[in-house]
Amino acid sequence: MTGPGKRLDPAHQPRRDSMFEEHVQDPYRARGKWPEPTVCPECGAVFQQGRWRWGAAVPDAERHLCPACQRTRDRLPAGELTLSGPFFGAHRPEILNLVRNTEAAARAEHPLERIMTIEEEDDRTVITFTDKHLTHGTAEALRHAYQGELESRYTDEEALLRVSWRR
């Protein structure tokens, strides 16, 4: 309560700021809850207990594409990793093996984290992912194993994480 002679305590003032929603939202993020159980007809992932996981689906489960299969079908990645440099050129098979193994380990626990495409060119390889966390994690695995230079940038307009690894 305020009155004559009383000081206003800043700790007890109402907040004047407000929370703003993200101006770019992931179109593949569910706006509500999927019906349980739901099975993806393409990959077989099952939505149960609030998340997508691998497992056997109930025969009468609803059928909807999971976000990863939908992204792949739409050819709209969440992340892109470009590998280049003389060291990469000399060690391409073993580096790509590390990338695939990193993805396989992540996908075993998180069905929505997958490689979409691997496009090989003479001097570089571009890998697209269904999840930006997998993109970042794969790049960090490369830096941990082989050092090199990492450059990351997130494009708001495309909602895409672009990472370059060079050595």
C-alpha distance (Angstrom), angle and dihedral (degrees) to the residues before:
residue distance angle dihedral
M1 . . .
T2 3.75 . .
G3 3.73 128.3 .
P4 3.77 141.7 142.3
G5 3.75 111.2 -40.2
K6 3.85 95.0 11.1
R7 3.78 120.1 117.1
L8 3.77 121.4 -134.7
D9 3.77 111.9 -114.7
P10 3.84 107.5 -139.2
A11 3.79 90.3 -153.0
H12 3.80 90.4 63.6
Q13 3.79 98.9 47.4
P14 3.79 119.8 112.1
R15 3.79 116.6 -104.7
R16 3.75 114.1 -101.4
D17 3.78 97.0 -169.8
S18 3.77 124.6 78.8
M19 3.75 138.7 -155.0
F20 3.77 115.4 -100.5
E21 3.76 122.5 -154.2
E22 3.75 118.8 -120.4
H23 3.79 108.8 -86.2
V24 3.81 91.8 -142.9
Q25 3.76 115.1 46.9
D26 3.77 129.0 -172.6
P27 3.81 105.8 -107.0
Y28 3.81 89.5 -153.4
R29 3.78 95.2 57.3
A30 3.78 110.6 102.4
R31 3.79 113.9 -108.1
G32 3.78 90.7 -155.4
K33 3.75 138.1 5.0
W34 3.79 121.3 -62.6
P35 3.80 115.0 -123.2
E36 3.80 111.3 -98.7
P37 2.93 122.7 -91.7
T38 3.81 103.0 24.5
V39 3.79 123.4 163.0
C40 3.81 127.6 -159.7
P41 3.81 108.1 -126.9
E42 3.82 92.4 -150.8
C43 3.81 105.7 46.9
G44 3.80 102.2 14.2
A45 3.81 96.0 -123.9
V46 3.80 113.2 154.0
F47 3.80 127.3 -142.7
Q48 3.81 106.6 -141.6
Q49 3.78 134.5 146.7
G50 3.78 91.9 9.9
R51 3.81 100.2 -52.7
W52 3.79 144.5 68.5
R53 3.81 113.4 -101.8
W54 3.77 140.6 157.6
G55 3.79 116.4 -97.0
A56 3.74 146.7 98.1
A57 3.77 116.2 -53.3
V58 3.76 125.6 -136.0
P59 3.84 108.6 -107.8
D60 3.82 93.6 -119.3
A61 3.84 94.7 47.1
E62 3.79 118.8 134.3
R63 3.78 115.3 -104.4
H64 3.81 120.4 -132.3
L65 3.79 132.8 145.9
C66 3.78 111.7 -100.9
P67 3.82 116.0 -124.4
A68 3.84 92.1 -103.9
C69 3.81 93.5 53.8
Q70 3.80 90.2 44.6
R71 3.82 91.1 52.1
T72 3.79 90.4 48.5
R73 3.80 92.1 48.8
D74 3.82 90.8 48.5
R75 3.83 92.0 44.2
L76 3.80 90.2 -131.3
P77 3.82 110.0 135.3
A78 3.79 125.7 -162.1
G79 3.80 92.2 -149.3
E80 3.78 140.5 22.5
L81 3.81 126.1 -162.3
T82 3.81 119.9 -166.0
L83 3.81 117.2 -162.7
S84 3.81 119.4 -163.8
G85 3.77 146.8 142.0
P86 3.81 137.2 88.1
F87 3.82 93.4 -76.6
F88 3.79 90.5 52.4
G89 3.81 90.6 49.7
A90 3.80 91.0 52.6
H91 3.83 94.7 44.7
R92 3.81 101.6 31.6
P93 3.86 98.2 131.1
E94 3.80 95.7 50.0
I95 3.82 93.1 43.4
L96 3.82 91.7 50.1
N97 3.80 88.2 47.8
L98 3.82 89.1 56.0
V99 3.82 89.4 49.5
R100 3.82 92.0 50.9
N101 3.80 92.7 45.8
T102 3.81 91.4 49.8
E103 3.80 90.0 50.8
A104 3.82 92.9 46.7
A105 3.81 91.7 52.2
A106 3.81 92.0 48.9
R107 3.81 93.8 44.0
A108 3.81 91.9 51.5
E109 3.80 89.2 64.7
H110 3.81 100.9 25.5
P111 3.83 113.4 38.0
L112 3.80 92.8 -167.2
E113 3.83 93.4 61.3
R114 3.80 107.9 86.9
I115 3.77 146.0 137.0
M116 3.79 111.1 -106.3
T117 3.81 102.5 -173.7
I118 3.80 141.2 -6.6
E119 3.79 112.2 -154.9
E120 3.78 114.0 -172.3
E121 3.78 122.4 -159.4
D122 3.80 130.4 173.2
D123 3.79 97.6 -92.4
R124 3.80 103.0 20.0
T125 3.79 146.6 19.2
V126 3.80 125.0 -138.0
I127 3.80 118.5 -155.9
T128 3.80 122.2 -171.1
F129 3.81 124.2 -156.1
T130 3.80 137.5 -162.7
D131 3.81 91.8 -135.9
K132 3.80 131.3 45.2
H133 3.82 92.1 -147.2
L134 3.81 90.2 59.0
T135 3.81 89.4 48.6
H136 3.79 90.9 53.4
G137 3.83 93.5 42.0
T138 3.80 92.5 51.0
A139 3.80 91.5 49.7
E140 3.81 90.4 49.8
A141 3.83 90.2 49.7
L142 3.81 88.8 53.9
R143 3.79 92.2 49.0
H144 3.80 90.8 47.9
A145 3.81 93.7 49.1
Y146 3.81 101.4 36.8
Q147 3.83 106.4 12.1
G148 3.81 109.7 -140.9
E149 3.78 131.0 137.0
L150 3.79 124.2 -57.2
E151 3.76 124.9 -163.0
S152 3.80 120.5 -177.9
R153 3.77 130.4 -174.1
Y154 3.75 131.0 170.1
T155 3.78 118.4 -148.5
D156 3.79 111.7 -149.1
E157 3.77 94.6 -164.4
E158 3.81 93.0 56.3
A159 3.83 97.8 28.6
L160 3.80 86.0 -132.3
L161 3.80 130.3 139.3
R162 3.81 110.7 -144.3
V163 3.79 116.6 -165.3
S164 3.80 126.9 -180.0
W165 3.80 123.1 -162.8
R166 3.78 118.7 -170.4
R167 3.75 134.6 175.7
